[in-house]
Amino acid sequence: MTPTQAPAPSWQEDVFTALKAQGVQQIAYVPDAGHSHTIHEAQRDPDLHDVVLTTEEEGVGVVSGAWLGGQRAALLMQSSGVGNCVNMFSLLQMCQFPFLTLVTMRGEYADFNPWQGPMGRTTQQALELMGITVLRADVPEDVADTVGAAADMTFEAGERVAVLLGQKLIGRKKWDR
């Protein structure tokens, strides 16, 4: 940690710890401030393979391929990225691949960007329409258990699960001018 870098909030530590405890070996992501701690830790961890994506739907294929190759993987994305994945979610449904994604929410609590609103308001419904079970954490105390439960559902029961990390949990987004 550099002198100007603040320590990660405890809930962000909980996300990374839960993924490691569940044996996740690959983390696919489009860079996102809400997932920055997990991304940074994945990059530093020699037991994890971090995969930077150009678009979120690539992550559906990466996570599916990891499973076929005998590894557990998670896709990290923002709620706006869910809209990019809808067509690829058919792969999960047709092939019955287990799937875990952690989604930082936008377009909710005090979001300054009106473009984030439409997808933020429909993220849960879009995921559910594609057969993905949705769990949600809005307070720090719920994060570790929710992520752990989602990983159990995914890797032990073969489910497709998304954990929505609420914008109030993440904190207000502000436009720097």
N, C-alpha and C positions, 0 to 999 in steps of 0.2 A: 504494500500500500504506500503510495506517495504521500508526502506531507499534506498536500491539498486534497487528497481523496478521502472522503468520509467512509467510515465502516458501513458495510451493507446492513440494511435492516434485518432483524432476526428472521423474518418470514422468508427473505431471500436465501438465507443460510439454510432454512428448513427445506426449501425446494431442492437445493443441491444435495443435501444430506439424504433426503428421502429417495431421490433418484439413485444415488450411489448405494444405499442400503438395499434397493430392489435389484441391484445388479445391472443397471443400465450401462451399456458399453458404447453407445453412439448417441450423440445429440446433434440433431439437425436444426438449423435456425436461419432466419433472416434477422440481421442485427436489430435489436430492440432494447431501449433503455430499461424497460420493466424486467427483462430477462438478463440484463447485463452481468449480474453477479454469477449466475449459473453459466453463462457463456464464458466468462473470464476463467472460472474455476475449471470448466471442461477443457479449455485450452491449455491450462497449466497441468492437468492431471494426465500422467502417462498411461493410465488405464482406460482413458476415455478417448474416443475418436470424435472430434467436433467437425461437423460438415456445414460449411457456409453455403447457403442457397441463394440463387438469384431471384427465386420466387417460391412462395410457400408450397405450391402444389408439387414441386420437386420433392419436398420433404415426405409426402405420402409415399412416393416410390422408394425413397431412401429407407424409411422406417420399415416398409414391407420387405425390401431386399435384405435388411439387417435380420429380420425374423427368419427369412428363408435361409440365411447363412448361419443361423444358430445364435444370433445375438439379440439382446434387448435394446431397443432404441426409443427415443422420445423426440417429438417435434415441438419446438418452441416457436410460437408466433403471436402476433397481435390480432385482435378481433377483425381488423380489416382484411387480414390474410385469409380468414375462413372463407370469404366470398371467392377468393382465387382458387380454392381447393374443391369446391362442390363437385365438379365433374370427376376429379380424381378419387373422391370418396367412394365412387362406384366400384373401384378396384377392391377396396376393403370389404364392401358388402358382397360382391360376387365371389371373391376368393376366401372370405371369412378370415382375413388376417387380423390378429390382435393389433391394436393401435392405441397409442397414448400420445395425447397432445396437451400442452399447457398453453393457455391462451390469455395474454394480458388484454384486458378490456379497455376500449376507447369509446368515446361517444356517450359516456355516462357522466358521472359526478364531476361537475364543473369543467368539462372539456371545452376549451376555447375554439376548437376546430369543428365547424358545422359539417364538414365532409365526413367526419368520423361517425356522426350520428346514425345514419341509416343502417350501416352494417352493425354498429354497436347494439342497436335496438333489436336486431334480428339474428344475431350470432347464435344464441341458444336454439332458436327455432330451426335455423339452417342445419345445424349439427344434428338435431333430433330427427329432422326430415330425412337425413341420410343414414339413419340407424345408429348414430353415435350417442351413447349415454353421456349426459352432462352433469357434472358435479361443480360446485361453486364454493369459493372461499372469498369472503369479504372482510374478515378480520384476521389479524396475524395468528391468533391462537388456533385457527382452524386449518392453517395451511399444511402443516406437517401431516396431520391425520388424513386430510383430504387427498393430498398427493399420494400418500402411502396406500390409501384405500383404492384410488384409481389404478395404481400400479398393480396391486393385487388382482383387481378385476381384469386388468389387461393381460398380465403375464401368467396368472394362475387359472383364470376362467376363460381366457381367449376372447374377451370383450373388446369393443372399440369404445374408448372413453376420452372425454375432454374435460379438463379442469379449467374453469373460468376463474381467473384471478381479477377480482373486481377493481375498478378504477379507484374507488375510495381506499382500498388496500394499498394500491401503488402510489397514490397521492396525486395532487393536482398537477396537471400539465400546464405550463405557462409558455406563452410565446415571448421569446426574447427578441426585442427590436433593437 
